[in-house]
Amino acid sequence: MSHFSIAGLQLKLESGDNLDVISKHIVKTKKRFPWVDMIVLTELCTYGPEKNTHRVSPVRPNIIIKNCAKTITYG
């Protein structure tokens, strides 16, 4: 049987664009706990609960998440 490790990040974030902060914490977590397979965040952590801070296009979040994954994978 294989193991699957999950980490949950509970971050104090401002309402607004938090993608850079989140990606730094994800990379930091993976460096400290390399056996973690999945990192879970709250659904409103990227931009907060206010409508005026949400983005219409998911292009920037997707690019940042891909770059974060590359950083974790290739250092």
PQR file of N, CA, C, O and H, with PARSE charges and radii, in Angstrom:
ATOM      1  N   MET A   1       0.838  -1.173   0.000 -0.4000 1.5000
ATOM      2  CA  MET A   1       0.000   0.000   0.000 -0.0000 2.0000
ATOM      3  C   MET A   1       0.888   1.243   0.000  0.5500 1.7000
ATOM      4  O   MET A   1       1.852   1.321   0.761 -0.5500 1.4000
ATOM      5  N   SER A   2       0.566   2.201  -0.844 -0.4000 1.5000
ATOM      6  CA  SER A   2       1.346   3.431  -0.904 -0.0000 2.0000
ATOM      7  C   SER A   2       0.716   4.497   0.002  0.5500 1.7000
ATOM      8  O   SER A   2      -0.464   4.431   0.346 -0.5500 1.4000
ATOM      9  H   SER A   2      -0.217   2.138  -1.462  0.4000 1.0000
ATOM     10  N   HIS A   3       1.530   5.461   0.367 -0.4000 1.5000
ATOM     11  CA  HIS A   3       1.070   6.551   1.225 -0.0000 2.0000
ATOM     12  C   HIS A   3       0.828   7.801   0.385  0.5500 1.7000
ATOM     13  O   HIS A   3       1.493   8.028  -0.625 -0.5500 1.4000
ATOM     14  H   HIS A   3       2.488   5.514   0.087  0.4000 1.0000
ATOM     15  N   PHE A   4      -0.122   8.592   0.818 -0.4000 1.5000
ATOM     16  CA  PHE A   4      -0.422   9.874   0.183 -0.0000 2.0000
ATOM     17  C   PHE A   4      -0.519  10.902   1.288  0.5500 1.7000
ATOM     18  O   PHE A   4      -1.418  10.838   2.127 -0.5500 1.4000
ATOM     19  H   PHE A   4      -0.662   8.407   1.639  0.4000 1.0000
ATOM     20  N   SER A   5       0.408  11.856   1.294 -0.4000 1.5000
ATOM     21  CA  SER A   5       0.475  12.846   2.370 -0.0000 2.0000
ATOM     22  C   SER A   5      -0.176  14.155   1.947  0.5500 1.7000
ATOM     23  O   SER A   5       0.048  14.648   0.841 -0.5500 1.4000
ATOM     24  H   SER A   5       1.138  11.908   0.613  0.4000 1.0000
ATOM     25  N   ILE A   6      -0.985  14.710   2.844 -0.4000 1.5000
ATOM     26  CA  ILE A   6      -1.698  15.959   2.589 -0.0000 2.0000
ATOM     27  C   ILE A   6      -1.329  16.969   3.670  0.5500 1.7000
ATOM     28  O   ILE A   6      -1.312  16.650   4.859 -0.5500 1.4000
ATOM     29  H   ILE A   6      -1.167  14.310   3.742  0.4000 1.0000
ATOM     30  N   ALA A   7      -1.033  18.195   3.234 -0.4000 1.5000
ATOM     31  CA  ALA A   7      -0.763  19.294   4.162 -0.0000 2.0000
ATOM     32  C   ALA A   7      -1.816  20.369   3.937  0.5500 1.7000
ATOM     33  O   ALA A   7      -2.174  20.665   2.797 -0.5500 1.4000
ATOM     34  H   ALA A   7      -1.046  18.454   2.268  0.4000 1.0000
ATOM     35  N   GLY A   8      -2.302  20.939   5.000 -0.4000 1.5000
ATOM     36  CA  GLY A   8      -3.245  22.050   4.910 -0.0000 2.0000
ATOM     37  C   GLY A   8      -2.579  23.328   5.373  0.5500 1.7000
ATOM     38  O   GLY A   8      -2.029  23.384   6.473 -0.5500 1.4000
ATOM     39  H   GLY A   8      -2.011  20.698   5.926  0.4000 1.0000
ATOM     40  N   LEU A   9      -2.625  24.356   4.538 -0.4000 1.5000
ATOM     41  CA  LEU A   9      -2.040  25.644   4.910 -0.0000 2.0000
ATOM     42  C   LEU A   9      -3.131  26.579   5.403  0.5500 1.7000
ATOM     43  O   LEU A   9      -4.128  26.816   4.720 -0.5500 1.4000
ATOM     44  H   LEU A   9      -3.071  24.310   3.645  0.4000 1.0000
ATOM     45  N   GLN A  10      -2.925  27.095   6.578 -0.4000 1.5000
ATOM     46  CA  GLN A  10      -3.846  28.069   7.141 -0.0000 2.0000
ATOM     47  C   GLN A  10      -3.074  29.383   7.243  0.5500 1.7000
ATOM     48  O   GLN A  10      -2.267  29.584   8.150 -0.5500 1.4000
ATOM     49  H   GLN A  10      -2.115  26.902   7.133  0.4000 1.0000
ATOM     50  N   LEU A  11      -3.347  30.271   6.284 -0.4000 1.5000
ATOM     51  CA  LEU A  11      -2.578  31.498   6.167 -0.0000 2.0000
ATOM     52  C   LEU A  11      -3.438  32.712   6.501  0.5500 1.7000
ATOM     53  O   LEU A  11      -4.631  32.742   6.198 -0.5500 1.4000
ATOM     54  H   LEU A  11      -4.003  30.108   5.547  0.4000 1.0000
ATOM     55  N   LYS A  12      -2.828  33.700   7.120 -0.4000 1.5000
ATOM     56  CA  LYS A  12      -3.520  34.971   7.353 -0.0000 2.0000
ATOM     57  C   LYS A  12      -3.239  35.851   6.149  0.5500 1.7000
ATOM     58  O   LYS A  12      -2.127  36.352   5.980 -0.5500 1.4000
ATOM     59  H   LYS A  12      -1.859  33.676   7.366  0.4000 1.0000
ATOM     60  N   LEU A  13      -4.262  36.038   5.307 -0.4000 1.5000
ATOM     61  CA  LEU A  13      -4.095  36.758   4.054 -0.0000 2.0000
ATOM     62  C   LEU A  13      -5.027  37.959   3.992  0.5500 1.7000
ATOM     63  O   LEU A  13      -6.099  37.969   4.597 -0.5500 1.4000
ATOM     64  H   LEU A  13      -5.165  35.631   5.444  0.4000 1.0000
ATOM     65  N   GLU A  14      -4.600  38.956   3.257 -0.4000 1.5000
ATOM     66  CA  GLU A  14      -5.407  40.147   3.048 -0.0000 2.0000
ATOM     67  C   GLU A  14      -6.420  39.894   1.938  0.5500 1.7000
ATOM     68  O   GLU A  14      -6.264  38.953   1.160 -0.5500 1.4000
ATOM     69  H   GLU A  14      -3.729  38.947   2.765  0.4000 1.0000
ATOM     70  N   SER A  15      -7.444  40.716   1.860 -0.4000 1.5000
ATOM     71  CA  SER A  15      -8.378  40.653   0.748 -0.0000 2.0000
ATOM     72  C   SER A  15      -7.705  41.313  -0.447  0.5500 1.7000
ATOM     73  O   SER A  15      -7.326  42.483  -0.386 -0.5500 1.4000
ATOM     74  H   SER A  15      -7.571  41.481   2.492  0.4000 1.0000
ATOM     75  N   GLY A  16      -7.561  40.577  -1.511 -0.4000 1.5000
ATOM     76  CA  GLY A  16      -6.860  41.069  -2.689 -0.0000 2.0000
ATOM     77  C   GLY A  16      -6.073  39.943  -3.318  0.5500 1.7000
ATOM     78  O   GLY A  16      -6.320  38.774  -3.021 -0.5500 1.4000
ATOM     79  H   GLY A  16      -7.869  39.627  -1.561  0.4000 1.0000
ATOM     80  N   ASP A  17      -5.143  40.268  -4.170 -0.4000 1.5000
ATOM     81  CA  ASP A  17      -4.355  39.278  -4.898 -0.0000 2.0000
ATOM     82  C   ASP A  17      -3.294  38.676  -3.969  0.5500 1.7000
ATOM     83  O   ASP A  17      -2.335  39.350  -3.592 -0.5500 1.4000
ATOM     84  H   ASP A  17      -4.942  41.218  -4.411  0.4000 1.0000
ATOM     85  N   ASN A  18      -3.476  37.412  -3.610 -0.4000 1.5000
ATOM     86  CA  ASN A  18      -2.570  36.723  -2.700 -0.0000 2.0000
ATOM     87  C   ASN A  18      -1.769  35.617  -3.375  0.5500 1.7000
ATOM     88  O   ASN A  18      -1.130  34.816  -2.692 -0.5500 1.4000
ATOM     89  H   ASN A  18      -4.255  36.865  -3.917  0.4000 1.0000
ATOM     90  N   LEU A  19      -1.793  35.559  -4.688 -0.4000 1.5000
ATOM     91  CA  LEU A  19      -1.159  34.448  -5.396 -0.0000 2.0000
ATOM     92  C   LEU A  19       0.336  34.345  -5.132  0.5500 1.7000
ATOM     93  O   LEU A  19       0.855  33.242  -4.961 -0.5500 1.4000
ATOM     94  H   LEU A  19      -2.312  36.209  -5.243  0.4000 1.0000
ATOM     95  N   ASP A  20       1.034  35.467  -5.096 -0.4000 1.5000
ATOM     96  CA  ASP A  20       2.477  35.425  -4.860 -0.0000 2.0000
ATOM     97  C   ASP A  20       2.794  34.911  -3.458  0.5500 1.7000
ATOM     98  O   ASP A  20       3.715  34.115  -3.276 -0.5500 1.4000
ATOM     99  H   ASP A  20       0.612  36.363  -5.235  0.4000 1.0000
ATOM    100  N   VAL A  21       2.033  35.363  -2.476 -0.4000 1.5000
ATOM    101  CA  VAL A  21       2.232  34.917  -1.091 -0.0000 2.0000
ATOM    102  C   VAL A  21       1.949  33.418  -0.971  0.5500 1.7000
ATOM    103  O   VAL A  21       2.703  32.683  -0.334 -0.5500 1.4000
ATOM    104  H   VAL A  21       1.284  36.009  -2.624  0.4000 1.0000
ATOM    105  N   ILE A  22       0.865  32.982  -1.585 -0.4000 1.5000
ATOM    106  CA  ILE A  22       0.483  31.564  -1.528 -0.0000 2.0000
ATOM    107  C   ILE A  22       1.549  30.696  -2.179  0.5500 1.7000
ATOM    108  O   ILE A  22       1.932  29.663  -1.628 -0.5500 1.4000
ATOM    109  H   ILE A  22       0.252  33.579  -2.103  0.4000 1.0000
ATOM    110  N   SER A  23       2.031  31.109  -3.350 -0.4000 1.5000
ATOM    111  CA  SER A  23       3.028  30.294  -4.045 -0.0000 2.0000
ATOM    112  C   SER A  23       4.317  30.187  -3.237  0.5500 1.7000
ATOM    113  O   SER A  23       4.952  29.132  -3.227 -0.5500 1.4000
ATOM    114  H   SER A  23       1.720  31.948  -3.797  0.4000 1.0000
ATOM    115  N   LYS A  24       4.712  31.264  -2.560 -0.4000 1.5000
ATOM    116  CA  LYS A  24       5.911  31.212  -1.715 -0.0000 2.0000
ATOM    117  C   LYS A  24       5.727  30.228  -0.563  0.5500 1.7000
ATOM    118  O   LYS A  24       6.651  29.490  -0.220 -0.5500 1.4000
ATOM    119  H   LYS A  24       4.196  32.121  -2.568  0.4000 1.0000
ATOM    120  N   HIS A  25       4.528  30.215   0.036 -0.4000 1.5000
ATOM    121  CA  HIS A  25       4.266  29.290   1.135 -0.0000 2.0000
ATOM    122  C   HIS A  25       4.212  27.838   0.648  0.5500 1.7000
ATOM    123  O   HIS A  25       4.636  26.929   1.362 -0.5500 1.4000
ATOM    124  H   HIS A  25       3.778  30.814  -0.243  0.4000 1.0000
ATOM    125  N   ILE A  26       3.702  27.620  -0.544 -0.4000 1.5000
ATOM    126  CA  ILE A  26       3.664  26.261  -1.094 -0.0000 2.0000
ATOM    127  C   ILE A  26       5.081  25.748  -1.326  0.5500 1.7000
ATOM    128  O   ILE A  26       5.403  24.623  -0.943 -0.5500 1.4000
ATOM    129  H   ILE A  26       3.357  28.358  -1.125  0.4000 1.0000
ATOM    130  N   VAL A  27       5.928  26.562  -1.948 -0.4000 1.5000
ATOM    131  CA  VAL A  27       7.318  26.157  -2.194 -0.0000 2.0000
ATOM    132  C   VAL A  27       8.038  25.914  -0.870  0.5500 1.7000
ATOM    133  O   VAL A  27       8.769  24.934  -0.731 -0.5500 1.4000
ATOM    134  H   VAL A  27       5.666  27.475  -2.259  0.4000 1.0000
ATOM    135  N   LYS A  28       7.837  26.794   0.091 -0.4000 1.5000
ATOM    136  CA  LYS A  28       8.463  26.659   1.412 -0.0000 2.0000
ATOM    137  C   LYS A  28       8.025  25.361   2.103  0.5500 1.7000
ATOM    138  O   LYS A  28       8.837  24.670   2.718 -0.5500 1.4000
ATOM    139  H   LYS A  28       7.243  27.590  -0.022  0.4000 1.0000
ATOM    140  N   THR A  29       6.740  25.046   1.994 -0.4000 1.5000
ATOM    141  CA  THR A  29       6.212  23.823   2.603 -0.0000 2.0000
ATOM    142  C   THR A  29       6.819  22.582   1.953  0.5500 1.7000
ATOM    143  O   THR A  29       7.218  21.646   2.646 -0.5500 1.4000
ATOM    144  H   THR A  29       6.081  25.607   1.494  0.4000 1.0000
ATOM    145  N   LYS A  30       6.888  22.577   0.622 -0.4000 1.5000
ATOM    146  CA  LYS A  30       7.444  21.418  -0.080 -0.0000 2.0000
ATOM    147  C   LYS A  30       8.927  21.235   0.208  0.5500 1.7000
ATOM    148  O   LYS A  30       9.410  20.104   0.258 -0.5500 1.4000
ATOM    149  H   LYS A  30       6.563  23.337   0.059  0.4000 1.0000
ATOM    150  N   LYS A  31       9.657  22.332   0.399 -0.4000 1.5000
ATOM    151  CA  LYS A  31      11.076  22.218   0.736 -0.0000 2.0000
ATOM    152  C   LYS A  31      11.260  21.667   2.141  0.5500 1.7000
ATOM    153  O   LYS A  31      12.183  20.894   2.397 -0.5500 1.4000
ATOM    154  H   LYS A  31       9.265  23.251   0.358  0.4000 1.0000
ATOM    155  N   ARG A  32      10.379  22.067   3.049 -0.4000 1.5000
ATOM    156  CA  ARG A  32      10.495  21.606   4.434 -0.0000 2.0000
ATOM    157  C   ARG A  32       9.964  20.191   4.623  0.5500 1.7000
ATOM    158  O   ARG A  32      10.499  19.416   5.415 -0.5500 1.4000
ATOM    159  H   ARG A  32       9.629  22.695   2.842  0.4000 1.0000
ATOM    160  N   PHE A  33       8.895  19.860   3.879 -0.4000 1.5000
ATOM    161  CA  PHE A  33       8.267  18.544   3.969 -0.0000 2.0000
ATOM    162  C   PHE A  33       8.180  17.938   2.572  0.5500 1.7000
ATOM    163  O   PHE A  33       7.102  17.939   1.978 -0.5500 1.4000
ATOM    164  H   PHE A  33       8.460  20.490   3.235  0.4000 1.0000
ATOM    165  N   PRO A  34       9.277  17.424   2.032 -0.5600 1.5000
ATOM    166  CA  PRO A  34       9.284  16.953   0.638  0.2800 2.0000
ATOM    167  C   PRO A  34       8.370  15.756   0.370  0.5500 1.7000
ATOM    168  O   PRO A  34       8.053  15.484  -0.788 -0.5500 1.4000
ATOM    169  N   TRP A  35       7.948  15.053   1.383 -0.4000 1.5000
ATOM    170  CA  TRP A  35       7.076  13.891   1.191 -0.0000 2.0000
ATOM    171  C   TRP A  35       5.606  14.266   0.995  0.5500 1.7000
ATOM    172  O   TRP A  35       4.788  13.396   0.694 -0.5500 1.4000
ATOM    173  H   TRP A  35       8.205  15.274   2.324  0.4000 1.0000
ATOM    174  N   VAL A  36       5.261  15.534   1.157 -0.4000 1.5000
ATOM    175  CA  VAL A  36       3.869  15.969   0.988 -0.0000 2.0000
ATOM    176  C   VAL A  36       3.483  15.885  -0.486  0.5500 1.7000
ATOM    177  O   VAL A  36       4.183  16.408  -1.353 -0.5500 1.4000
ATOM    178  H   VAL A  36       5.926  16.240   1.401  0.4000 1.0000
ATOM    179  N   ASP A  37       2.353  15.216  -0.758 -0.4000 1.5000
ATOM    180  CA  ASP A  37       1.875  15.022  -2.127 -0.0000 2.0000
ATOM    181  C   ASP A  37       0.820  16.050  -2.539  0.5500 1.7000
ATOM    182  O   ASP A  37       0.675  16.346  -3.725 -0.5500 1.4000
ATOM    183  H   ASP A  37       1.784  14.791  -0.054  0.4000 1.0000
ATOM    184  N   MET A  38       0.086  16.595  -1.568 -0.4000 1.5000
ATOM    185  CA  MET A  38      -0.974  17.551  -1.869 -0.0000 2.0000
ATOM    186  C   MET A  38      -1.003  18.626  -0.793  0.5500 1.7000
ATOM    187  O   MET A  38      -0.871  18.339   0.397 -0.5500 1.4000
ATOM    188  H   MET A  38       0.204  16.355  -0.605  0.4000 1.0000
ATOM    189  N   ILE A  39      -1.177  19.876  -1.234 -0.4000 1.5000
ATOM    190  CA  ILE A  39      -1.309  20.989  -0.301 -0.0000 2.0000
ATOM    191  C   ILE A  39      -2.688  21.597  -0.505  0.5500 1.7000
ATOM    192  O   ILE A  39      -3.065  21.955  -1.621 -0.5500 1.4000
ATOM    193  H   ILE A  39      -1.284  20.109  -2.200  0.4000 1.0000
ATOM    194  N   VAL A  40      -3.431  21.708   0.584 -0.4000 1.5000
ATOM    195  CA  VAL A  40      -4.806  22.185   0.529 -0.0000 2.0000
ATOM    196  C   VAL A  40      -4.885  23.599   1.103  0.5500 1.7000
ATOM    197  O   VAL A  40      -4.302  23.904   2.144 -0.5500 1.4000
ATOM    198  H   VAL A  40      -3.125  21.417   1.491  0.4000 1.0000
ATOM    199  N   LEU A  41      -5.621  24.448   0.394 -0.4000 1.5000
ATOM    200  CA  LEU A  41      -5.850  25.827   0.821 -0.0000 2.0000
ATOM    201  C   LEU A  41      -7.350  26.096   0.825  0.5500 1.7000
ATOM    202  O   LEU A  41      -8.121  25.327   0.252 -0.5500 1.4000
ATOM    203  H   LEU A  41      -6.095  24.200  -0.452  0.4000 1.0000
ATOM    204  N   THR A  42      -7.758  27.164   1.457 -0.4000 1.5000
ATOM    205  CA  THR A  42      -9.180  27.509   1.453 -0.0000 2.0000
ATOM    206  C   THR A  42      -9.593  28.045   0.090  0.5500 1.7000
ATOM    207  O   THR A  42      -8.758  28.520  -0.679 -0.5500 1.4000
ATOM    208  H   THR A  42      -7.131  27.789   1.922  0.4000 1.0000
ATOM    209  N   GLU A  43     -10.869  27.967  -0.197 -0.4000 1.5000
ATOM    210  CA  GLU A  43     -11.362  28.353  -1.523 -0.0000 2.0000
ATOM    211  C   GLU A  43     -11.274  29.855  -1.796  0.5500 1.7000
ATOM    212  O   GLU A  43     -11.267  30.265  -2.957 -0.5500 1.4000
ATOM    213  H   GLU A  43     -11.547  27.581   0.429  0.4000 1.0000
ATOM    214  N   LEU A  44     -11.208  30.671  -0.763 -0.4000 1.5000
ATOM    215  CA  LEU A  44     -11.166  32.112  -0.965 -0.0000 2.0000
ATOM    216  C   LEU A  44      -9.781  32.718  -0.738  0.5500 1.7000
ATOM    217  O   LEU A  44      -9.647  33.940  -0.671 -0.5500 1.4000
ATOM    218  H   LEU A  44     -11.214  30.337   0.180  0.4000 1.0000
ATOM    219  N   CYS A  45      -8.764  31.890  -0.621 -0.4000 1.5000
ATOM    220  CA  CYS A  45      -7.446  32.423  -0.270 -0.0000 2.0000
ATOM    221  C   CYS A  45      -6.792  33.207  -1.399  0.5500 1.7000
ATOM    222  O   CYS A  45      -5.983  34.093  -1.124 -0.5500 1.4000
ATOM    223  H   CYS A  45      -8.873  30.897  -0.676  0.4000 1.0000
ATOM    224  N   THR A  46      -7.107  32.919  -2.648 -0.4000 1.5000
ATOM    225  CA  THR A  46      -6.405  33.601  -3.737 -0.0000 2.0000
ATOM    226  C   THR A  46      -6.745  35.080  -3.827  0.5500 1.7000
ATOM    227  O   THR A  46      -5.849  35.901  -4.024 -0.5500 1.4000
ATOM    228  H   THR A  46      -7.764  32.200  -2.871  0.4000 1.0000
ATOM    229  N   TYR A  47      -8.019  35.443  -3.689 -0.4000 1.5000
ATOM    230  CA  TYR A  47      -8.414  36.843  -3.832 -0.0000 2.0000
ATOM    231  C   TYR A  47      -9.275  37.363  -2.691  0.5500 1.7000
ATOM    232  O   TYR A  47      -9.565  38.559  -2.656 -0.5500 1.4000
ATOM    233  H   TYR A  47      -8.747  34.777  -3.530  0.4000 1.0000
ATOM    234  N   GLY A  48      -9.690  36.526  -1.768 -0.4000 1.5000
ATOM    235  CA  GLY A  48     -10.518  36.971  -0.662 -0.0000 2.0000
ATOM    236  C   GLY A  48     -11.997  36.923  -1.006  0.5500 1.7000
ATOM    237  O   GLY A  48     -12.358  36.553  -2.123 -0.5500 1.4000
ATOM    238  H   GLY A  48      -9.454  35.555  -1.796  0.4000 1.0000
ATOM    239  N   PRO A  49     -12.857  37.289  -0.067 -0.5600 1.5000
ATOM    240  CA  PRO A  49     -14.299  37.148  -0.246  0.2800 2.0000
ATOM    241  C   PRO A  49     -14.980  38.277  -1.019  0.5500 1.7000
ATOM    242  O   PRO A  49     -16.143  38.142  -1.401 -0.5500 1.4000
ATOM    243  N   GLU A  50     -14.285  39.374  -1.254 -0.4000 1.5000
ATOM    244  CA  GLU A  50     -14.937  40.514  -1.885 -0.0000 2.0000
ATOM    245  C   GLU A  50     -14.942  40.381  -3.405  0.5500 1.7000
ATOM    246  O   GLU A  50     -13.946  39.979  -4.006 -0.5500 1.4000
ATOM    247  H   GLU A  50     -13.341  39.484  -0.944  0.4000 1.0000
ATOM    248  N   LYS A  51     -16.081  40.723  -4.024 -0.4000 1.5000
ATOM    249  CA  LYS A  51     -16.230  40.584  -5.474 -0.0000 2.0000
ATOM    250  C   LYS A  51     -15.263  41.462  -6.263  0.5500 1.7000
ATOM    251  O   LYS A  51     -14.783  41.056  -7.322 -0.5500 1.4000
ATOM    252  H   LYS A  51     -16.891  41.050  -3.536  0.4000 1.0000
ATOM    253  N   ASN A  52     -14.979  42.635  -5.769 -0.4000 1.5000
ATOM    254  CA  ASN A  52     -14.138  43.563  -6.537 -0.0000 2.0000
ATOM    255  C   ASN A  52     -12.679  43.122  -6.626  0.5500 1.7000
ATOM    256  O   ASN A  52     -11.920  43.695  -7.409 -0.5500 1.4000
ATOM    257  H   ASN A  52     -15.369  42.964  -4.909  0.4000 1.0000
ATOM    258  N   THR A  53     -12.268  42.135  -5.859 -0.4000 1.5000
ATOM    259  CA  THR A  53     -10.888  41.660  -5.921 -0.0000 2.0000
ATOM    260  C   THR A  53     -10.725  40.433  -6.802  0.5500 1.7000
ATOM    261  O   THR A  53      -9.598  40.017  -7.066 -0.5500 1.4000
ATOM    262  H   THR A  53     -12.884  41.669  -5.223  0.4000 1.0000
ATOM    263  N   HIS A  54     -11.820  39.846  -7.262 -0.4000 1.5000
ATOM    264  CA  HIS A  54     -11.746  38.636  -8.081 -0.0000 2.0000
ATOM    265  C   HIS A  54     -11.393  38.989  -9.523  0.5500 1.7000
ATOM    266  O   HIS A  54     -11.746  40.059 -10.019 -0.5500 1.4000
ATOM    267  H   HIS A  54     -12.736  40.185  -7.048  0.4000 1.0000
ATOM    268  N   ARG A  55     -10.710  38.096 -10.167 -0.4000 1.5000
ATOM    269  CA  ARG A  55     -10.333  38.276 -11.566 -0.0000 2.0000
ATOM    270  C   ARG A  55     -11.305  37.513 -12.457  0.5500 1.7000
ATOM    271  O   ARG A  55     -11.812  36.454 -12.088 -0.5500 1.4000
ATOM    272  H   ARG A  55     -10.424  37.226  -9.764  0.4000 1.0000
ATOM    273  N   VAL A  56     -11.549  38.065 -13.620 -0.4000 1.5000
ATOM    274  CA  VAL A  56     -12.431  37.406 -14.581 -0.0000 2.0000
ATOM    275  C   VAL A  56     -11.684  36.289 -15.287  0.5500 1.7000
ATOM    276  O   VAL A  56     -12.237  35.211 -15.508 -0.5500 1.4000
ATOM    277  H   VAL A  56     -11.137  38.925 -13.920  0.4000 1.0000
ATOM    278  N   SER A  57     -10.446  36.536 -15.638 -0.4000 1.5000
ATOM    279  CA  SER A  57      -9.653  35.560 -16.385 -0.0000 2.0000
ATOM    280  C   SER A  57      -8.781  34.739 -15.436  0.5500 1.7000
ATOM    281  O   SER A  57      -8.123  35.305 -14.562 -0.5500 1.4000
ATOM    282  H   SER A  57      -9.997  37.411 -15.459  0.4000 1.0000
ATOM    283  N   PRO A  58      -8.765  33.423 -15.594 -0.5600 1.5000
ATOM    284  CA  PRO A  58      -7.922  32.574 -14.749  0.2800 2.0000
ATOM    285  C   PRO A  58      -6.503  32.425 -15.269  0.5500 1.7000
ATOM    286  O   PRO A  58      -5.763  31.567 -14.787 -0.5500 1.4000
ATOM    287  N   VAL A  59      -6.098  33.246 -16.250 -0.4000 1.5000
ATOM    288  CA  VAL A  59      -4.784  33.070 -16.870 -0.0000 2.0000
ATOM    289  C   VAL A  59      -3.656  33.281 -15.872  0.5500 1.7000
ATOM    290  O   VAL A  59      -2.771  32.432 -15.765 -0.5500 1.4000
ATOM    291  H   VAL A  59      -6.698  33.943 -16.641  0.4000 1.0000
ATOM    292  N   ARG A  60      -3.663  34.383 -15.143 -0.4000 1.5000
ATOM    293  CA  ARG A  60      -2.576  34.656 -14.191 -0.0000 2.0000
ATOM    294  C   ARG A  60      -2.469  33.598 -13.101  0.5500 1.7000
ATOM    295  O   ARG A  60      -1.365  33.125 -12.833 -0.5500 1.4000
ATOM    296  H   ARG A  60      -4.382  35.073 -15.231  0.4000 1.0000
ATOM    297  N   PRO A  61      -3.578  33.203 -12.455 -0.5600 1.5000
ATOM    298  CA  PRO A  61      -3.455  32.139 -11.447  0.2800 2.0000
ATOM    299  C   PRO A  61      -2.888  30.846 -12.028  0.5500 1.7000
ATOM    300  O   PRO A  61      -2.079  30.181 -11.380 -0.5500 1.4000
ATOM    301  N   ASN A  62      -3.295  30.488 -13.222 -0.4000 1.5000
ATOM    302  CA  ASN A  62      -2.787  29.256 -13.836 -0.0000 2.0000
ATOM    303  C   ASN A  62      -1.290  29.342 -14.098  0.5500 1.7000
ATOM    304  O   ASN A  62      -0.568  28.370 -13.878 -0.5500 1.4000
ATOM    305  H   ASN A  62      -3.952  31.028 -13.749  0.4000 1.0000
ATOM    306  N   ILE A  63      -0.820  30.485 -14.563 -0.4000 1.5000
ATOM    307  CA  ILE A  63       0.610  30.664 -14.824 -0.0000 2.0000
ATOM    308  C   ILE A  63       1.401  30.580 -13.522  0.5500 1.7000
ATOM    309  O   ILE A  63       2.440  29.922 -13.468 -0.5500 1.4000
ATOM    310  H   ILE A  63      -1.407  31.275 -14.742  0.4000 1.0000
ATOM    311  N   ILE A  64       0.919  31.235 -12.482 -0.4000 1.5000
ATOM    312  CA  ILE A  64       1.630  31.222 -11.202 -0.0000 2.0000
ATOM    313  C   ILE A  64       1.660  29.824 -10.605  0.5500 1.7000
ATOM    314  O   ILE A  64       2.682  29.406 -10.062 -0.5500 1.4000
ATOM    315  H   ILE A  64       0.074  31.769 -12.525  0.4000 1.0000
ATOM    316  N   ILE A  65       0.558  29.101 -10.697 -0.4000 1.5000
ATOM    317  CA  ILE A  65       0.516  27.738 -10.164 -0.0000 2.0000
ATOM    318  C   ILE A  65       1.461  26.827 -10.946  0.5500 1.7000
ATOM    319  O   ILE A  65       2.145  25.994 -10.350 -0.5500 1.4000
ATOM    320  H   ILE A  65      -0.273  29.441 -11.138  0.4000 1.0000
ATOM    321  N   LYS A  66       1.510  26.973 -12.271 -0.4000 1.5000
ATOM    322  CA  LYS A  66       2.442  26.173 -13.085 -0.0000 2.0000
ATOM    323  C   LYS A  66       3.886  26.496 -12.727  0.5500 1.7000
ATOM    324  O   LYS A  66       4.709  25.588 -12.607 -0.5500 1.4000
ATOM    325  H   LYS A  66       0.954  27.649 -12.755  0.4000 1.0000
ATOM    326  N   ASN A  67       4.206  27.778 -12.553 -0.4000 1.5000
ATOM    327  CA  ASN A  67       5.563  28.160 -12.167 -0.0000 2.0000
ATOM    328  C   ASN A  67       5.927  27.639 -10.783  0.5500 1.7000
ATOM    329  O   ASN A  67       7.065  27.238 -10.540 -0.5500 1.4000
ATOM    330  H   ASN A  67       3.538  28.516 -12.650  0.4000 1.0000
ATOM    331  N   CYS A  68       4.961  27.649  -9.888 -0.4000 1.5000
ATOM    332  CA  CYS A  68       5.174  27.114  -8.542 -0.0000 2.0000
ATOM    333  C   CYS A  68       5.495  25.618  -8.620  0.5500 1.7000
ATOM    334  O   CYS A  68       6.411  25.139  -7.951 -0.5500 1.4000
ATOM    335  H   CYS A  68       4.036  27.975 -10.086  0.4000 1.0000
ATOM    336  N   ALA A  69       4.743  24.892  -9.433 -0.4000 1.5000
ATOM    337  CA  ALA A  69       4.976  23.456  -9.597 -0.0000 2.0000
ATOM    338  C   ALA A  69       6.357  23.197 -10.211  0.5500 1.7000
ATOM    339  O   ALA A  69       7.037  22.253  -9.810 -0.5500 1.4000
ATOM    340  H   ALA A  69       3.999  25.281  -9.976  0.4000 1.0000
ATOM    341  N   LYS A  70       6.775  24.017 -11.171 -0.4000 1.5000
ATOM    342  CA  LYS A  70       8.095  23.856 -11.776 -0.0000 2.0000
ATOM    343  C   LYS A  70       9.190  24.111 -10.750  0.5500 1.7000
ATOM    344  O   LYS A  70      10.197  23.404 -10.720 -0.5500 1.4000
ATOM    345  H   LYS A  70       6.222  24.784 -11.497  0.4000 1.0000
ATOM    346  N   THR A  71       8.991  25.129  -9.904 -0.4000 1.5000
ATOM    347  CA  THR A  71       9.965  25.433  -8.862 -0.0000 2.0000
ATOM    348  C   THR A  71      10.116  24.270  -7.895  0.5500 1.7000
ATOM    349  O   THR A  71      11.228  23.922  -7.498 -0.5500 1.4000
ATOM    350  H   THR A  71       8.173  25.703  -9.928  0.4000 1.0000
ATOM    351  N   ILE A  72       9.002  23.676  -7.523 -0.4000 1.5000
ATOM    352  CA  ILE A  72       9.034  22.544  -6.604 -0.0000 2.0000
ATOM    353  C   ILE A  72       9.696  21.339  -7.246  0.5500 1.7000
ATOM    354  O   ILE A  72      10.488  20.648  -6.603 -0.5500 1.4000
ATOM    355  H   ILE A  72       8.099  23.959  -7.846  0.4000 1.0000
ATOM    356  N   THR A  73       9.381  21.081  -8.501 -0.4000 1.5000
ATOM    357  CA  THR A  73       9.886  19.903  -9.193 -0.0000 2.0000
ATOM    358  C   THR A  73      11.355  20.026  -9.547  0.5500 1.7000
ATOM    359  O   THR A  73      12.121  19.083  -9.349 -0.5500 1.4000
ATOM    360  H   THR A  73       8.738  21.642  -9.023  0.4000 1.0000
ATOM    361  N   TYR A  74      11.758  21.177 -10.070 -0.4000 1.5000
ATOM    362  CA  TYR A  74      13.119  21.324 -10.591 -0.0000 2.0000
ATOM    363  C   TYR A  74      14.033  22.174  -9.739  0.5500 1.7000
ATOM    364  O   TYR A  74      15.213  22.325 -10.055 -0.5500 1.4000
ATOM    365  H   TYR A  74      11.136  21.943 -10.231  0.4000 1.0000
ATOM    366  N   GLY A  75      13.498  22.737  -8.648 -0.4000 1.5000
ATOM    367  CA  GLY A  75      14.329  23.524  -7.736 -0.0000 2.0000
ATOM    368  C   GLY A  75      14.535  24.860  -8.265  0.5500 1.7000
ATOM    369  O   GLY A  75      15.212  25.674  -7.638 -0.5500 1.4000
ATOM    370  H   GLY A  75      12.540  22.614  -8.392  0.4000 1.0000
TER
END
